[in-house]
Amino acid sequence: MQLFNFNFNRGSVWLVGAGPGDPGLLTLLAYESIKKADVIFYDALLNEQILSLAKPNAQLIYVGKRGNKKSINQLEINKLLINEAKKNKRVLRLKGGDPFIFGRGGEEALSLKLSNIPFKIVPGTTAGIAGLAYAGIPATHRDFNTSITFISAYGAGGEKPETIDWTSFCKTSQLIVIYMGLERINWVCSELIKRGRDKHENIAIISNATKQNQKILISTLVNCSKNFDKNAIDSPALLVIGKNVLLSPILNWYSTNKRNISFLKQNKKINEQYNIV
């Protein structure tokens, strides 16, 4: 019995989401495309264990981007995808999370369309959903929220984005998830407080979401709005703001190491953590 149609043609490009880290979150289409691809362009945040699925003669080309580090620009990546497809190869653009959620997949798809290159989008589980689930934070809970907002802490050029309407989000967003927010956590928390968010509202910082070394730090906006030591937890990390965060110590099913979830209190020394589980 064939569950789905898999037809990865030569001369085409697949933009595939690999999920946020745990290889078990790969979709069937993602799994099969990795095994079939002739050339794979992969991202910085990808779990490299996933690349072991590639066939022995596949080309593996790193095109990752990380903050404050020199990397290949997006236009060059677009050209690489087009050029390899024109060589009649099965080209796989493999991304952490989902290609269309802060993954530049839309830009790449447009460039392929304009160059008449056949392409396919394979959605992946985004960190803003899976990362919360692995931290025991329901993205929605009827007692807490009927909406969720995703925000990127970086603009297209790496700058602080000017398009974020903090005032509106503060008033209407019951649960806020900030992608790539650790380096700018002071700014994010300060903006939320300044625009009307309760300074004592809970925030969870989820580091290495869904990976074996996942860690969670729970605090408040005011604690993280100034003098927060970013070395207290590793990047990449999600910021989650809202009442749902309080369920993490109760529902955290993933981590068997109790030290991987900790609380930061205002009346403790800066960034002193203690276990609440």
Secondary structure, DSSP 8 states (H G I E B T S, - for coil): ---S-----TT-EEEEE-BSS-GGG--HHHHHHHHH-SEEEE-TTS-GGGGGGS-TT-EEEE----TTS----HHHHHHHHHHHHHTT--EEEEESB-TTSSSSHHHHHHHHHHTT--EEEE----HHHHHHHHTT--S-BTTTBS--EEEESS-TTSS--S---HHHHHHH-SSEEEET-GGGHHHHHHHHHHTT--TT-EEEEEESTTSTT-EEEEEEHHHHSSS--GGGS-SSEEEEESGGGGGHHHH--S---GGGEEEE-TTSSTT-EE---
